[in-house]
Amino acid sequence: MEASRETRGQESVAVSVEELERLKGIVRQRRVVWEVWPVTFVLRGGGTMKVGYELLLSGAHEHGWERPNPGCDKCRAIFRDLQEVARWIIPKVERASQYEIEVFDQAIHYAPERGNRPDVSLSIKILHRQQLERPVDECEVLCLDEMKAKLSQIGAQHRQWKET
C-alpha cells in the first residue's frame, strides 16, 4: 500500500505505510534526535570556511539503563537502527553533493541538552562531490533541508526528545 509519493527535483519515491510506520517505531523506541553542525575548511591565511554539514542522529538506550557499556550489543542495535533511518533520509538521486555515513565509533555520548542520557550517535556528512574545499552552496542546503523534512516526517526531534 502506498502512503505517499515524494517528489524532489527529478526524484520521485513511493513510500509505503509499512515502511513509514516501521521507521516511526524506530524513532519512538530509540528517542531519535538530530543536530546539524558545520563542516569547516581551514584557510591558508587563517580563519575557516563552511564547506558542508554534519547531520548527527542520536538514539538513546532504553529507559532505566544507567551505565551502558560502550560498544555493547544494545549500542550496536541502536546504531543499526540509526543506519536504517540515515539510509532512508539520504537523497536517492545523484547530485553535486555527496553523503557519507560515518562508521560506528563504539562510544556512549552524553549531552547536557538531553539530560546526559546515554546516546549512540551516527554522523552523516553532506559535502561537495568534487572540490571539497568550496563553500556551501544551494545543493548542500537543499539536501540538508530534505533530510530534516524526512526526519520530521518520521517523528525525529531537533536536539532534545520530548514525550508527546
Secondary structure as the mmCIF struct_conf table of DSSP 4:
data_model
#
loop_
_struct_conf.conf_type_id
_struct_conf.id
_struct_conf.beg_label_comp_id
_struct_conf.beg_label_asym_id
_struct_conf.beg_label_seq_id
_struct_conf.end_label_comp_id
_struct_conf.end_label_asym_id
_struct_conf.end_label_seq_id
STRN STRN1 GLU A 2 ARG A 8
TURN_TY1_P TURN_TY1_P1 GLY A 9 GLN A 10
STRN STRN2 GLU A 11 SER A 16
HELX_RH_AL_P HELX_RH_AL_P1 VAL A 17 ARG A 30
TURN_TY1_P TURN_TY1_P2 ARG A 31 ARG A 31
STRN STRN3 VAL A 33 VAL A 42
TURN_TY1_P TURN_TY1_P3 ARG A 44 GLY A 45
BEND BEND1 GLY A 46 GLY A 46
STRN STRN4 THR A 48 ALA A 60
HELX_LH_PP_P HELX_LH_PP_P1 HIS A 61 GLU A 62
TURN_TY1_P TURN_TY1_P4 HIS A 63 GLY A 64
BEND BEND2 ARG A 67 ARG A 67
HELX_LH_PP_P HELX_LH_PP_P2 PRO A 68 ASN A 69
TURN_TY1_P TURN_TY1_P5 PRO A 70 GLY A 71
HELX_RH_AL_P HELX_RH_AL_P2 ASP A 73 ILE A 89
BEND BEND3 ILE A 90 ILE A 90
BEND BEND4 LYS A 92 VAL A 93
BEND BEND5 ALA A 96 ALA A 96
STRN STRN5 SER A 97 ILE A 101
HELX_LH_PP_P HELX_LH_PP_P3 GLU A 102 PHE A 104
STRN STRN6 HIS A 109 HIS A 109
HELX_RH_3T_P HELX_RH_3T_P1 PRO A 112 ARG A 114
TURN_TY1_P TURN_TY1_P6 GLY A 115 ASN A 116
STRN STRN7 ASP A 119 HIS A 128
BEND BEND6 ARG A 129 GLN A 130
TURN_TY1_P TURN_TY1_P7 LEU A 132 GLU A 133
BEND BEND7 ARG A 134 ARG A 134
HELX_LH_PP_P HELX_LH_PP_P4 PRO A 135 VAL A 136
HELX_RH_AL_P HELX_RH_AL_P3 GLU A 138 GLN A 153
TURN_TY1_P TURN_TY1_P8 ILE A 154 GLY A 155
STRN STRN8 GLN A 157 HIS A 158
BEND BEND8 ARG A 159 GLN A 160
#
